[in-house]
Amino acid sequence: MKKNFLLLMTCLFAISSLLTGCGTSSGSTENTSGSSKTDKQIKLGFVCMNLGNPWFVSVKKGFEDACKEEGVDALTIDSQYKVDKQVSDMESLVNAGYSAIMLAPIDKNATKDIVEKAKAAGIATSCVAQSQDNTNMRYIVDEHTYGEFIGKQAAEWINKNLASNPKVKVAIISQDNVDSVIPRGNGVEETIKTMCPNVEIVARQAGDTPELGMKIIESVLQQHPDLNVVVATNDSGGLGGYQAMVSANISGDDRAVFSGDATAECLAAMKKPNSIYRGTVDLFPYKAGYESAKTLIKYIREGIPAQQETIIFAPVPVPVEDLLSGKYVPKG
């Protein structure tokens, strides 16, 4: 009798242990690969195309602030506009077992395969600014529309202030070195030509850093010292063009610089007394980095959705009048 009782208790204990082992703790979170991660184990990486661009510095700040709020690790890598380096940077994060990766792609075809490798490993993926078509989430710019906003601001100023000038000379600083951004330059150029019949586009060159923007406009001024307007597809190139104009002592009511991104450096230039920097366009990059990180963390904790999610930036024009009057207030 005693032996039978002990045998029964042993069996019941074994069954209880087996059932307990099959359950999961109510406090655990599983990712798509089936492994549980605590907040301390979550690691997010941002592979940026170029941190020499102040706009991406704001994206980085938003990304890292969101990660800090959520108590997770964050790492930002600058690919320095080098496609091979960006692919290598992505591979490093995948091999290091990062939980999620946000990418600002230089060449979406070059990074397509490594994004697929990341997804196969259960890593949540997103892209910011330019589209990487196969990521789980996209926070992207409609490039042509963005160019139209930049071009429209410049065209409206030209029509208001230079309507009597029979030949207004305009130079465009583009980002034609990045295939996906070429439509932005097209949006700028097409809008200006459509709205301003008295405009001559004397140059369109790629130069989306202050150094390149300055070099381009210095060269243009040698041939066209009467250059009226510089229009850049981002503030980074625009700031260089502005500096070239200032260094050449160019000022007055018939000169102007326009761009897009509303970086702190651009807004500071617009606030200077009698500045010829007359407008930019805000895409709220801090918000993009912040919301992208929050979304990726949600994916890690709750699971990656089957359908890709897409958010399109909403451009907001920032004429100098709105900045100086306080009507426009920068965020982030």
PEPETA-V99700 format. One record per helix or strand of 3 or more residues. SS is the DSSP state (h for helix, s for strand). FROM is the first residue (numbers start at 1). TO is the last residue. If there is no record, write none. Layout:
SS,FROM,TO + SS,FROM,TO
//
This chain:
h,2,22 + h,39,41 + s,43,48 + h,54,70 + s,73,78 + h,83,95 + s,100,103 + h,108,120 + s,124,129 + s,137,140 + h,143,161 + s,168,174 + h,179,195 + s,199,206 + h,210,223 + s,229,232 + h,235,247 + s,256,258 + h,264,271 + s,277,282 + h,285,302 + s,309,312 + s,316,319 + h,320,325
//
